[in-house]
Amino acid sequence: MKEEQLFDPMIAYLEKEGYSILEQHRGHEHGTDIVATKDGHKFLLELKGDPSDIAWFGALIYQIMKNIDGTSSDKYILVVSENYRKYAARCRFPLQKLSIMVYIVNENGVELFF
């Protein structure tokens, strides 16, 4: 799935789960892809679709990590296409240690991977 195809299913999922969408930056717009809020917390979501390779996954992690400052209560979420599952699985421990959640979007919908 292309990155643009991840937005609508992820936004629908978030809204169903009670999140409010504050911002969306689709395509080549600058900024965090999706900013949402729930229960007084802000969630910063970075999305990455195909093509999928380790370099693109590394760029995605960089996009999240550059926003982590240690003083904020913001939550961080990676949203990837099914083709990134193996890369996310290999990085499970450090991502969980940093409290970064990972969602996978595929033809069946949205799945919380961890």
C-alpha positions in Angstrom: 0.0 0.0 0.0 1.2 3.5 -0.8 1.5 6.0 2.1 -1.5 8.0 0.9 -3.6 4.8 1.2 -2.8 4.5 4.9 -4.3 7.8 5.9 -8.0 7.1 5.6 -8.1 3.7 7.3 -5.9 5.0 10.1 -8.0 8.1 10.7 -11.2 6.1 10.6 -9.7 3.7 13.2 -8.5 6.5 15.4 -11.9 8.3 15.3 -13.7 5.0 16.1 -11.4 4.6 19.1 -12.3 8.1 20.4 -9.3 10.1 19.1 -9.8 13.6 17.8 -7.7 14.4 14.7 -5.9 17.8 15.1 -3.7 17.8 11.9 -3.1 15.8 8.7 -0.1 16.3 6.5 -0.5 14.2 3.4 1.9 13.8 0.5 4.8 16.2 0.5 3.5 18.6 3.2 5.9 19.3 6.0 5.0 18.2 9.5 4.0 15.1 11.4 1.7 13.0 9.2 -1.2 12.8 11.7 -1.6 14.6 15.0 -4.4 13.3 17.2 -5.5 13.7 20.8 -7.2 11.4 23.4 -7.5 11.5 27.1 -5.4 14.7 27.4 -2.5 13.2 25.4 -1.2 14.2 22.0 -0.3 11.4 19.6 2.2 12.0 16.8 1.8 9.5 14.0 4.3 9.0 11.2 3.1 6.8 8.2 5.2 4.9 5.7 3.9 2.9 2.8 5.5 1.1 -0.1 8.2 0.9 -1.3 9.4 -0.9 1.7 13.0 -1.5 2.6 15.2 -1.1 5.6 16.3 2.4 4.5 12.7 3.7 4.4 12.0 2.1 7.8 15.1 3.8 9.2 13.9 7.1 7.9 10.6 6.6 9.5 12.1 5.9 12.9 14.3 9.0 12.5 11.1 11.0 11.8 9.7 9.9 15.2 12.9 10.0 17.2 13.7 13.6 16.2 10.5 14.7 18.0 11.2 12.9 21.3 12.5 15.4 23.8 12.0 13.5 27.1 10.0 16.3 28.7 6.7 16.0 26.8 3.8 13.7 27.5 3.3 13.2 23.7 2.9 9.6 22.5 4.5 8.3 19.3 3.1 5.9 16.8 4.5 4.4 13.6 2.0 3.4 11.0 3.3 1.1 8.3 2.0 -1.0 5.4 2.1 -4.8 5.8 5.4 -5.0 3.9 7.2 -3.3 6.9 6.0 -6.0 9.4 9.4 -7.8 9.4 11.3 -4.6 10.1 9.0 -3.6 12.9 9.3 -7.1 14.4 13.1 -6.9 14.4 12.9 -3.5 16.2 10.2 -4.5 18.7 12.3 -4.3 21.9 13.9 -0.8 21.3 10.6 0.6 20.0 8.7 -0.7 23.0 11.4 0.6 25.3 10.9 4.0 23.8 7.1 3.5 24.2 6.6 3.8 20.4 3.5 1.9 19.3 3.3 0.3 15.8 0.2 -0.1 13.7 0.0 -2.1 10.5 -2.5 -1.2 7.8 -3.4 -3.7 5.1 -6.4 -4.7 3.0 -8.1 -6.1 6.1 -7.9 -2.9 8.1 -5.7 -1.6 10.9 -3.9 -3.8 13.4 -2.1 -2.7 16.6 1.2 -4.7 16.2 2.6 -3.6 19.5 
